[in-house]
Amino acid sequence: MTGDGGGNGRDGENPGARRIPGPRAAADDSEGLTSMTPEPAPPVLSHKVLKSLLGAWALAACSAEETAAVEDHLTACAPCAEEALRLRDAVGLLHSDVSLDLDPMLRARVLEGCLGRRPAKIAVPAWAAPYDSETARLDALLRDIGDSEWHAPVRLKWFEGERQVNRKTTVAGVIAHLMAVDGLVSTALGLDDPLGTGVKPLSPTERTETYWSAAFRPPTRAVREPWRDQSHTLIRTVSFAGRGVAEQSVPYGDFALPLQDSLLERAFECWVHGGDIADAVDYPYEPPAAAHLHRMIDLAARLLPATLAGRRRAGLAAPARQLVTAGSPGRSLHLEVEGRGGGNWYIALDSPAAVGSPDHTVAQVALDGVEFCRLVAGHVPPVEAAAGQEGDREAIRDVLFAAASLSRL
């Protein structure tokens, strides 16, 4: 049977099926449709979640969405805004280039303020104050360092004859050295000597070598407590002893010092070796207070004529040119110390018993106060020490080398 000719499609196709595909959207139309699609709204974070993000926000560790949410929240929430400000300030401290270490002079200022309000019943003598201050400063440094830093290498320097020499030890070894030499003062006051009983050497160098060699093992941080106890005992003893003890003699082997000068010398050594330790462990360490530094410089200046005479006897200085009677003014060098602890001193050149005089000045040397102390400690070569020189070159050289000769182990 055949049907109607317009009623059948080809190949059995459904006569209602579309034979021509529908039009496609153009590329521009597609982009337009996409851009018109609304973006999903950012998630709404609770107050608790936003508060927990404040630390990350202060450290700039939030994502962009979290940062926007937190900052939007801070405009409406005063407590979170205050907390965010505190956290941002704390983060600023973490990146600060300013040292966070306490001022080394803080203890002295606090004590001065306390004693000003309530003076001590038994005051530390003024001449013992530098030793009290320097031992306390060094002890503060020692409290701050770790166990391993007690074994950090330290190279002690001093001057012998015409050259600088040195000796290698450790931080603990330096404290043992200070304790052994402080024992000279202890012995003079009738206190216990760290070297024990029996015949003991008087030379500071020999005492140190004896103490080091007697130890069964290298010193450790355990040396801090006996050293600090010894310094406390010395300060307490001289405070209770009264005025008469200041002139008591302390022998050093080939010379002796009055107790008040001996404790000043020990304060100087404590500061110098505190600086050696600070350099070894990378610790900030300031010079002494100006008044204490001035007294240390004054002691060195008073010792220079005798030291110069000793070098002359050893053939290490030029002969005396103009001998005078004891107590008379003689040929002098003007030592001008600038900066902290500074002042003017006139050093007798030809006789240790002569009196330095401005009217008899033949030479002048100008140095910074701390630099002069570094020279006296043997840390600076004499030829590099003076910032300004004028007058008799031979006298200048002899005095600078004499200053360096005051140093020792």
Secondary structure, 3 states (H helix, E strand, C coil): CCCCCCCCCHHHCCCCCCCCCCCCCCHHHHHHHHHCCCCCCCCCCCHHHHHHCHHHHHCCCCCHHHHHHHHHHHCCCHHHHHHHHHHHHHHHHHCCCCCCCCCCCHHHHHHHHHHHHCCCCCCCCHHHHHHHHHHHHHHHHHHHCCCHHHHCEEEEEEEECCEEEEEEEEHHHHHHHHHHHHHHHHHHCCCCCCCCCCCCCCCHHHHHHHHHHHCCCCCCHHHHHHHHHHHHHHHHHHHHHCHHHHHCEEECCCCEEEHHHHHHHHHHHHHHHHHHHHHHHCCCCCCCCHHHHHHHHHHHHHHHHHHHHHHHHCCCCCCCCCCCCCCCEEEEEEEEEECCCCEEEEEECCCCCCEEEEEEEEEEEEEEHHHHHHHHCCCCCHHHCCCEEEECHHHHHHHHHHHHCCCCC
